[in-house]
Amino acid sequence: MYAILDIETTGGQFNEEGITEIAIYKHDGTQIVDQFISLVNPEKPIQPFVVNLTGINNAMLRSAPKFHEVAKRIIEITQDCILVAHNAEFDYRILRTEFRRLGYPFEAKTICTVELAKRLIPDQVSYSLGKLVRALGIPMADRHRASGDALATTKLFQLLLDKDLEKNIVKEVIKSIVEKGVSANLALILDQLPSQTGVYYMYRKDGSILYIGKSKNIKKRVNQHFTGITNKSKKIQLEVAEVRYEETGSELIALLKESDEIKVHKPIHNRSQRKSLFQWALYPEQHPDGYMRLSLQKTDYRKKEITSFTTIQDAKNALFRLTASHNLCQKYTGLYETKSHCFQYSISECDGACIGKIDAETYNARVHDFIAKNNFYSKTFGIVDRGRKTGERSVVLLENGIYKGYAFVGLNYQITNLEILKNILIPMQNNRDTQTIIQGYLRRNPNLRLIQYS
């Protein structure tokens, strides 16, 4: 049995590509007996040249299944099959890399139709898939999409099988490619790690910490370090002797704990995270015409910001969303420079604060509502999130706008009673980073349960 496949990827550095689309046709030597075709969310952006080549863009993949969600089906359809692909080394490497990130050792024998074609149809001008099938009169649709390329490869493979009457050449080009996975000592470390949310600590033999990270899947993230080819990954692979972890259940607690631990231990490979990188902030300003404006500026530590951001693009993206959700005017949030009405007014998405149709008092009430919901000063509240196990919840406490710490609770009155919560709290440091981490998390997760304390 053969599994004839084609994979489209994000592009990028070697062994750091992600799958965006996969097509597999199971073939018994005479006909297709099963098939699997799916877009895949690679959880990373697609390189622009790949978008132009394939037509697959980031928006198309947002609702697509992630690789771990289709992995079982891929294993089922390829089991006991020889993998067949045009430039099989590429597709097989990509597939093995994705499985390795999940901690699964995927292995198969392969046939490359480029090599097979060179043996059975010599002297062709080109052995690229498009030119080769055109020269052989094989119909092809959806070039550079997984289903179209895989189906063309299937027809090409059938033609090559028919030409190899004794099947001797096909047997000769079958390869058992066993790529090196992680080394034995790293594999042993991976075996001890959970696929849960938390913070992980990488140690050298002398007990010093060389890296601290957080992930929603600790095992998967550490495996990416162990299979990565960046300079940092290679150094980690050489130096790491042990990985310890702490499950948090809540991603928010993992983010906060990671930030705090990096500041305390200052690991050598966490240089970029040792200090605050929130370079842009949003400030309220009263304009002479009476309307309040929101001003996006370089962070000024002498002023109290509403919220802050790591990059200008993150800031603008968030400001567009917040302007829409609070019915603010793009002219007064600095997103649309104009002396008259804003663009949103021309398409009936702004009710006219920009030209005085809405009075300053009404408009400013919206701005104050936005500030109140995004500014922690003087607020005391708890953020309730998932816990580390069934029946447990986590709570992050802010008292008078100051991050005080977190707790894991099993009973509702431990959450609702502030004094009890403070007694079981794990205390943590408050700083600009923690404020921004919490604000960013609440923006991304607007449906979290918040407990307001008087």
N, C-alpha and C positions, 0 to 999 in steps of 0.2 A: 504494500500500500504506500501511496505517496501523499504528502501534504504540500501542495504547491501554493506558495505564499508570496505576497508583496507587502512591504511596510513603508509607510510615509512617516517622516520624522520632522521634528522642529528645526533641525540643523543645529549648528553650534559646535562646541569643542568635542573632540573625540571622547567617546564613552560618557558624555554628558547630554547627549541627545535624548529627547523623549518621543515616544510613539504618538502620532496624531491620527493614524488610520491603519487598519490591518485587514487583509483579505486572505482567506485560506480556502482552497478547494481540495477536498479529499478525493483522490483519484485511485482507482483500482488497477490501472494499467490500460483500461479501455474506455472508461467513462467516469464522470464526476458522480460520487455517491453521497457527498455531504458538502456543506459550505458554511463559512462564518465570515461575515463582513461587518465591520463596526468602526465608527469614529472613536477616538480615545482622547480623553482629557489628559494632556501631558503634565498639567500643573506647572507649566512654565511657558513663557511667550515663544511664539514661532518667529524665526528669522524672516525679515521682510522678503528676501529673495525666494524663500520657500513658499511664502504666500503667493507671490507672483507665479511661481512654477506650478503649484498644485491647485491654487484657488481655495485652499483650506485656510481660514483665518481664526483668530482667537475667539471671536464671538460665536462661531459655529461649534466650538468645543466646550463652551461653558457648561452645557447640560449633558455632555457626552459622558459615558462611564469612564472612570479612572481605570488604569491598567489592572489593579488588584481586583476590580469587579469583573473583568473579562478573562482573568488568568486561568480560572478553572475550565472555562470553555475551550481555551487554546490548548490546554493540556489534554482535554478529552479528544479533540479533533486531530491532534498530532500524535497521539499515543500509538506506538508500534508502527509508525510511519517513517519513511525517509523524507526529509525536508528537501523540497526542490524550489530553487529561486534563481532569478537572473542576477548574477553577482551574489551568490549565496553567502559568501563570507560576511557581507555587510548585514543582510537580513538576520542571519544567525547570530551575529555579534550583538545586534540591537536587542533581539529577543532574549538572549542569555543575560545581557546586562539588566534588562527590566526584571527578569526573574531573580537575579542575584540581589537586586535591591529589596526584594520581598523575602530574601533568605532561602530561596528555593533553587536547587542545583539542576537547571534544565539542560539536558544533553540529548543530542540526536545525530544520526548520520545524515549527511547532506549530499546533494547533487547540484552542481552549478550548470545551468543551461548555457552559459557563455562557453565554458570549457567543453561541454558536450557538443555544442554546435561547431566549435573549432575542429573537433575530431571527426565529426560526421559530415559537415558541410564546409570544407576548407575553401580558402581563397575568396571569402566574402569581403566586400569593401569595408564593411563595418559590422561589429557584433553588438552594437547597442541595441536594446530591445526594439525601439521604434523603427530603426532602419532595417534590422534583420527581418522582422515580421513583414515589413513592407516588401522587401526583396523576395520573400517566400509566398507572397499573396495571402497572408493571414490577416483577416479583418481585425481591426483594433478600434476600440472606443474608449473614451475617458482616459487619455494618456496622462500619466503622472498622478492618477488616482489609484488607490490600492486595488479596487475591484477590477478596473480596466486592465491594469498591468498584470495582475495575477491571472486573469482570464486569458490574456494574450500569451502569457508564459505557459499556461496549461495547454493551449493549442499548439504552441511551439514544441513543448515537451512530447506531446502525442505524436507529432510529426517525426521527431527525433527517435522516439521509441520504435516507430514503424520502420525507419531506415536501418536501425540496428537489429537486423534479423535474428542474430544469435544472442543478442543482449550482452555480448562480451564487453563492448565499449562502455555501456551503461554501468556494468559491474566495476569496471576499472576506474571510473570517475567518482564512485561513491567514496566519501571521506568521513572518517570519524574524527571530527575536530573536537578535541578536548582542550578548551581554553583554561588557562590558569584562573582559578577563582581566588578567593582570599587565602592567605597562608594558613597553615594549620592552627597556629596560635591565635590568629584573629578570628578564625571560624569558631574556635572554642569560646572566645569572648562573646561572640554573637549568640551562641547557643544559650547563654545565661541571661539574655536581655528580653524584656517583655515588649509586646506590640501595643503599649499603652502610652497615654499622655504623661509627660513629666520632664524632669531635668536630668541630664546625664553628665558625668564627670570622667574625663580621661586622665589617667595617671601614668607617670613614668615608673620605672623600676625603683627609683629612689623615693617614691611616694609623693613627689611634687605633681601638681595639676598642670597639664599642658593645654587642656581645652575644656570649656563648659558650653553646653548647648541645651536647647529645649526642642521638643517635638511632640506632635500628636501621635507619633508612632516611633518610640525610641529605637527599637530594633531596626526598622527601615532606615532611619536617619543615620545611625551609626554605620550601617552597612554601606550607605552612600559615601561616608568618609573612607571606609576600607576599600572601596572599589573605584574611588575618584582618582583622577590623574593630574589635578592641580598641584602646584608646589606645596600648598598647605596640606592637602590630603596625603601626599607622598611623605611629608615630614611626620605627620600623625601616624601613618602606617609603620614607619621605622621606629618611632619613639614610644608608642603606647604599649603598656604592659597590663593594664587593667581598666575596666570601665565599670563605674558604680552609677547608680541611678536612684532617683526618688520619684515615685509616681505622685501625680497631683490631681488627676482626674480632670480638673479645670485647666484649660489652656491659658486663661488669664493668670492663674497662680503660677503656672510654668513660666510665663513671660516675666512676671514680677520677680520670681525667685532667680531666674537666669540673670536678669539685670543686676540684682543685688549681689549674687555670688561672684559675678565677674568683677564688680567693683572691689569686693573684699579680697579675692585671691589673685586678681590680675594675671590670668594665664597668658603665656607668651603668644599663643595663637588666637587670642581674642583681642588683639590690639585695637581693632576698629570699634569695639563695643565698650571700651573702658570708660569713655567719657560721653557726655550727652552730645547727640548729633542732631538735635531738634533745632534746625537753623532758621525756620520760618514760623511766625506766630500771627495770630489773628487778634487785632485790638479794636475796641469800640472808639469811635470818634464822633463828637457832636459837630455837625456842620452849621455854618451861619444861617442857612435857610431853615433850620429847626429840625431837619431830618437826621437821624443817627446813621452813621456809616460804619461799615466793617472794613478795616484796613489790613491787608496782608503785607507784613513787613519782615525784614530781617529781625530775628529775635533780639529784643532789647531787655536785658535782665533788670533794668531799673523800673520797668512797667509791668503791671499784671496783665497777662494775656488771657484771652478766653480759652484758647487751645493752641497747641503747637504741632509742627509737622517736621518730618525728616527732610523732605525735598519740596521744591516749589511745585512740581507736578502733582504730588500727593495733596498738597495744600489746595491747589486749584480744583482738582477733582472733587475733594471733599466740599469745597465752597460751592461748587455747582449743585451738588446734592442738597446741601443745607439751605441754599437759596430757594430751591424748588420746594423742599419739604416744609419750610416755614413761611412760604408765600412772600419772600422778600424780593426786592428789585435789584436786578443785576447792575444797574447804574450805581446804586448805593452800597453794593458789595464789591465794587471795583472790577467786576467781570466784563463790563461793557462801557467803554469810554464814549460819552456822547454829551452834547449840550442840550439835546432835546430828550425825546422818549427813548427808552431802551428797545432792543430788538424784540424782547419777549412781549412787550406791549403791542408791537405790530402784529404778533400772531396770537393775541388775546390770552397770553399766559402771565401777564402782569396787569394789575388793576389800576395802574397809573400814578403811583407815588412819584415816579420820575418826572411827571408834568403837573403835579399838584392835585390830581383828581382825588387822591386819598390824603386826608389831612395828616400833619406830622404826628399828632398825638396817637392816632389810630395805628399809623405805620410803626412808630417807635415802640408801641406796646408789643408788636410782633418781635421786634429786635430784642426787647427785654426778655420776652418769653424764650427766645433762642438762647440768649446769654444765660438765663437761669437754668436751662436744661443742659448746658455745656460747660458751665463754670462750677467748680466744686467749692469755692470759697464760702465758708459759713455753713455748709451742708453736712449733716450727719446721716449716713445711710449705709446699708449693706447691699452688696451685689451677690445674689444667690446663683450658684452654678452647679454643675454636676460634681459628684464626689469621686472617690477612687474605686468604689464598689457599689453594688446594688443596695439601695436603702440609705446611702450616705449622700450628703450634699456639702458643698463648700460655700463659705461666706467670706467676702473681702470687705473689710470695714474701713470707712472713711469717717473721721470725727472732726467736725468743723473744717471740712475740706482737706484734712491731713490724713494720708494713708497710714493706718495703724498696724495692719497685719491681716492675717487670714486664719480661718479655723475650719475644721471638718466636723460636721454635726450629724446626728441621727434623729434628733427630735425637733419638732417645729418650734417649741418654746425656747430652745437654745438660740434660735435665729431671732425671734421676735422680742426677746428680753435682752436689752442692751447690756445690762450689768452682767448677766450670765455669759453672754457672748464675749465680753471683755475679759472675763476670768479664764476662758479657755482659748483665748486668742494666741496665735504664734506671732510675736511682735516683729515688725519689719521696719526698715528705714524709709522715710519719706524724702523724695527729691523730685526734681523736675522730670526726670525720666519716668518715675512711677506715675506721676500725674498724667503724662502724655500717653503712656501705655494703657492706663485705665480709660482715658477718654477715647482713644482709638478703638479699644475693644468694645466699648459701649456703642460707638458709631457702627461698627461692623455687626454687632449683635443686639439690635434694638429691642428684641423680645425678651431679654433677660429679666428676671424678677428682681425688682429693687425694693428694699425695705427702708422706709423713711422713719427715722427716730426723732422724737421731739427733744 
